[in-house]
Amino acid sequence: MADGSRERNEALFRNVNEQIEDLSKTVPPDEPLMEFLCECDNRDCVEKISATRAEYEAVRSVATHFIVVPGHEDPDIEHIALQNERFRVVEKEGRAAREAEEGEPGET
């Protein structure tokens, strides 16, 4: 995958997920499960993850954390920070971590 395309893919899916999360503000944080897009770096991935709004908010509270389908981790640029039967939370490392922090929504 070309440089930058991984980050663009992750940022796109993260932005879509944030819109889903924003629309869900009327749903209690711990229920029910909602569908979020996998935030892996595979631009062809269209898989969905079931998570509560609270779970997704916890992932998003750390700029370098992304929610992915089990098996969609990229060990070259990230490690698993948390996992359960429904999803993995990966933490970006090195340059990928710096780019994730710099690409936070609302920042210029």
C-alpha positions in Angstrom: 0.0 0.0 0.0 1.4 3.4 -0.9 2.6 5.7 1.9 -0.2 7.8 3.2 -3.0 5.6 1.9 -3.1 3.6 5.2 -3.5 6.8 7.2 -6.2 8.2 4.8 -8.2 5.0 5.1 -8.0 5.0 8.9 -8.9 8.7 9.1 -11.9 8.2 6.8 -13.3 5.3 8.8 -12.6 7.1 12.1 -14.5 10.2 10.8 -17.5 8.0 9.7 -17.4 6.3 13.1 -17.4 9.6 14.9 -20.5 10.7 13.0 -22.2 7.4 14.0 -21.2 8.0 17.6 -22.4 11.6 17.4 -25.8 10.4 16.1 -26.0 7.9 18.9 -25.9 10.5 21.8 -29.5 9.7 22.6 -28.6 6.0 23.2 -27.5 5.1 26.7 -23.7 4.7 26.6 -23.7 1.1 27.7 -26.4 -0.3 25.5 -27.3 -1.4 23.0 -24.5 -2.6 20.7 -24.0 -0.4 17.7 -22.3 -1.0 14.4 -19.0 0.8 13.7 -16.6 0.4 10.7 -13.3 -1.4 11.2 -10.6 1.3 11.4 -7.9 -1.0 10.0 -5.4 0.2 7.3 -6.9 -2.0 4.6 -8.7 0.4 2.2 -10.8 -2.5 0.9 -12.1 -3.4 4.3 -15.9 -2.9 4.8 -16.3 -5.1 7.9 -18.3 -3.9 10.9 -17.7 -4.1 14.6 -20.3 -4.3 17.3 -19.5 -2.0 20.3 -21.4 0.1 22.8 -21.1 3.9 22.5 -19.1 3.8 25.8 -16.6 1.3 24.4 -16.1 3.4 21.2 -15.7 6.6 23.3 -13.0 4.9 25.4 -11.1 3.9 22.2 -11.4 7.5 20.9 -10.2 9.0 24.1 -6.7 8.1 23.0 -5.6 9.6 19.7 -3.3 6.6 18.8 -6.0 4.0 19.4 -8.2 2.5 16.7 -10.9 -0.2 16.8 -10.5 -3.1 14.4 -11.9 -6.5 13.6 -9.9 -9.3 15.1 -7.1 -10.3 12.7 -6.9 -6.8 11.1 -4.0 -5.7 13.2 -0.9 -4.5 11.4 2.1 -5.5 13.5 4.4 -3.3 11.4 2.9 -0.1 12.8 0.8 -1.1 15.8 0.2 -3.4 18.8 -2.9 -4.7 20.5 -3.8 -2.5 23.5 -7.1 -4.3 24.3 -9.1 -7.2 23.0 -12.3 -9.0 23.5 -14.4 -11.4 21.4 -15.9 -8.6 19.3 -13.0 -6.3 18.5 -9.4 -5.3 19.0 -8.1 -1.9 20.0 -4.7 -1.3 18.4 -2.3 1.4 19.4 -0.2 3.0 16.7 3.6 3.1 17.1 6.4 5.4 15.9 5.5 7.5 12.8 2.0 6.1 12.6 1.4 7.2 16.2 2.6 10.7 15.5 0.4 10.9 12.3 -2.6 9.8 14.3 -2.0 12.4 16.9 -1.5 15.1 14.3 -4.6 14.0 12.4 -7.0 14.4 15.3 -10.4 15.9 14.1 -10.7 19.6 14.9 -7.0 20.2 14.8 -5.3 22.3 12.2 
